[in-house]
Amino acid sequence: MKGLQQFVYGILSSKKKKTLVIVLTAVAFFASLLMFPSKLVLAKMLPGKSDNTFSVYVDTPTGSSVEQTNMVSQCIIDILKEEKEVMNLELFLGQGIPLDYAGLVKGASMKRTENVAEISVNLTDKHSRNEPSFLMVQRLRPVVKQKCLPIVKGTNIKFIEQPAGPPTLASIVLEVHGDNLDKVRDISMKAAQILEKTEGLVDVDVMADEIFDKYELVPDKEKIARSGLSVKQVNNILYLAFEGMVIAHKNSKNVPDQIPMFLVLEKESKSLASSNEDALRSKLSSLNLMNLKGMMVPLSEVVMLRKVKSNPMIMHKDLSRMVNVIAETDMVSQVYPLLEARDVMIETFSKDYDIEKAGFTTYMFDLYLTDKKTGEKFLLRWDGEMKVTLDTFRDLGGAFISALVLIFLLLVIYYKSFAISGIILLGSFLSLIGVIVGHWAANLFTNETFFLTATSLIGFIALMGISSRNSLLLIDFAKSLMECQGMEKKEAIAVATATRAKPIALTAVAIILGSALLASDPVFGGLGVALISGTVAAVFVSLLFVPVLMHNAKAMDFDVADHCDMDNISITK
């Protein structure tokens, strides 16, 4: 350690070298921060999770038949069956799959229409696969969409992975609030088009029913009465023909309750040749009812056809009408696509609306739109995993600031000096350089993007105590040398640095070895990398940067004390 002592002493003896250390440290700190806007390091709530299953959601246009939905689903299944890692598939046509972790908030349990389907895909064990499930989804998504989307125009196919953290409706959710439902839908459609063109976003969908034409069958009571029929007869045959109904019950000794007997026309008989009014009238003409006189009356004679628009589902949140526009991220951070899409939306909507940005609040990315002609107000609110990410980073940031304040107050109480406490705190904070650079280096050696996640911030907060301990060792030992041996300040700092370098290095090695197992974990890898790289940076900061600050600080000028505990002082020879 004699060489390190001379090296540190040489730095402290030269004003240029001290300035160089401070400048290089400052440059390294700001360069590491620039890795975020330059996208060398990307932030995300949690990375992709490799699991043994994923799901595929199929949404054909509202009003589509179950046959059309099945055609799209079978196309997807045919592609997935070619994957050797796929063990089995199960199709749930017209309904959602049994509730899983991802479906908790995605509304899978509420699906009960012919235009929806969900496919559950089970894979081989993740520990025996070379390809994680999230990379498999990323690879299969464009293949499936290219082949299966054209089967039914307007179909939406979404690949749903099991989340590594709290489940959300989607990675990015845009809530469009407003009282005018037509304009809300129009804004939602334009927003969806912008999201589709944004790089890094996939599976864009507007969670609103399409408005389509449909025919209402209205019994003509006057014609029914003249034909010697009853309204009940007409209603019953309509239900029997197209929906089916219970006409009787059967008793069985093996079943405690009555067994309903359900009657409906066979599939070929009730289906229409085409989706127009003539085909429907032809079908009604083929259905006859017998009146009281024994005469057969065609159903088309006593039923009126009325062409109307469908009634879309209306969604509310916080007593406000809204439509959700959702999108998933394709192995990228949510922050950058959101900011890019938000800027395009501001430019697009500013032609027809006055736009006001939200302040620095919980909903800092929200946009308030006011129609220039009518004065109607609309709100574009961002939610989903992006919101969870912001909340988590905000809370962890608050925890980090609280840790800094508490550490600083404890140090002030102990040293009775703001300057010395500030030196220790600054040295601890600079371990952030290693955390950021470590994630950049880890990204070079992984197939997928290595994100700076919430667990990475937890690791950085934990590093504060470790880094503070390094500086405490140096300051206390240098103080003892100056007070008890009357050693010159510069020499005392150099000796303290050389003497305490070994315990600091041994502590760092222990942390690195203990964190190595975490570094390979898909979820807690950020914690491991933060502890490893942050510890390495903390060692260099403690042994080079902190001694320079100690030498420049007047608070480190100690006089020789009358009483010293010489037994606790050991100097490396």
Sequence and secondary structure as in RCSB ss.txt:
>XXXX:A:sequence
MKGLQQFVYGILSSKKKKTLVIVLTAVAFFASLLMFPSKLVLAKMLPGKSDNTFSVYVDTPTGSSVEQTNMVSQC
IIDILKEEKEVMNLELFLGQGIPLDYAGLVKGASMKRTENVAEISVNLTDKHSRNEPSFLMVQRLRPVVKQKCLP
IVKGTNIKFIEQPAGPPTLASIVLEVHGDNLDKVRDISMKAAQILEKTEGLVDVDVMADEIFDKYELVPDKEKIA
RSGLSVKQVNNILYLAFEGMVIAHKNSKNVPDQIPMFLVLEKESKSLASSNEDALRSKLSSLNLMNLKGMMVPLS
EVVMLRKVKSNPMIMHKDLSRMVNVIAETDMVSQVYPLLEARDVMIETFSKDYDIEKAGFTTYMFDLYLTDKKTG
EKFLLRWDGEMKVTLDTFRDLGGAFISALVLIFLLLVIYYKSFAISGIILLGSFLSLIGVIVGHWAANLFTNETF
FLTATSLIGFIALMGISSRNSLLLIDFAKSLMECQGMEKKEAIAVATATRAKPIALTAVAIILGSALLASDPVFG
GLGVALISGTVAAVFVSLLFVPVLMHNAKAMDFDVADHCDMDNISITK
>XXXX:A:secstr
 HHHHHHHHHHHH HHHHHHHHHHHHHHHHHHHTTTTTTSS B SS     SEEEEEEE  TT  HHHHHHHHHH
HHHHHTT TTEEEEEEEETS  S  TGGGTTTGGG  STTEEEEEEEES GGG SS HHHHHHHHHHHHHHHHGG
GSTT EEEEEE  SSS  S SEEEEEE S HHHHHHHHHHHHHHHHHSTTEEEEEEES    EEEEEEE HHHHH
HTT  HHHHHHHHIIIII EEEEEEEETTEEEEEEEEE   HHHHS SSSSHHHHHHHHHT EEE TTS EEEGG
GTEEEEEEE     EEETTEEEEEEEEEESSS SHHHHHHHHHHHHHHHTTTEEEEE  SSTTTT EEEEETTT 
 EEEEEEETHHHHHHHHHHHHHHHHHHHHHHHHHHHHHHH  HHHHHHHHHHHHTTHHHHHHHHHHHHHTSSS  
 B HHHHHHHHHHHHHHHHHHHHHHHHHHHHHHHS   HHHHHHHHHHHHHHHHHHHHHHHHHHHHHHHT TTTH
HHHHHHHHHHHHHHHIIIIIHHHHHHH GGG     SS  GGG     
